[in-house]
Amino acid sequence: MEIEQEFGVRPALGQNSIGSSPDSPDQPSAAAHSRRLNRKSPSRRKAVRRNAPPSSKKTLGSVLRARRHSLSLTQRELAAQLAVKPAHVAYLELDRRRPSLSLLSRIAQALDLDRERLILLSHPEARSFFGERPTVEPPQPKDQAWREFRRNKNLLARHKVSPKELKVLAQVALLGRITTPRSFLFILNSIRQAVEED
């Protein structure tokens, strides 16, 4: 302390006022101080995360950036075409802003991109408006409904289907494609009513 006041010089880290290394544990050594400084702070970790390679998931920003590069446009040139500020284009490419529908329409026109795809990338919740693509189901055998009806012992017992009625329904199954097992019950009840009336 006296040296500091006399010469205006502070002692080096890890040294006490006379220049020797500290003997007491409450004064950190130069190596310990250096280790503490080199530890990654939370803000430093965030910076590393920001500079990490982009994920393989396509976002609106990544699509816009890739298309703009393929057309050899700068952000300023694209912004002029879209009638927005260049900073807005930068925010869009970083996925920090969601464009309005009118801006999406201008983007699709300027970059020659599919409007539906852009809307789904910027507003994933709009997927229900476009409807799901119909999935092609594997074709079922023509007699699939008949097999299910014949195997359902509980259903046969509940409706008291006799073996004789099963033979008649087997013939009906050969006439055409019946889609659901319950259709056989409708046919059976129709036959029963017709027989009772006679």
Secondary structure by P-SEA (a helix, b strand, c coil): cccccccccccccccccccccccccccccaaaaaaaaacccaaaaaaaaaaccccccccaaaaaaaaaaaacccaaaaaaaacccaaaaaaaaaccccccaaaaaaaaaaacccaaaaaaaaccccccccccccccccccccaaaaaaaaaaaaaaaaacccaaaaaaaaaaaaaccccccaaaaaaaaaaaaaaaac
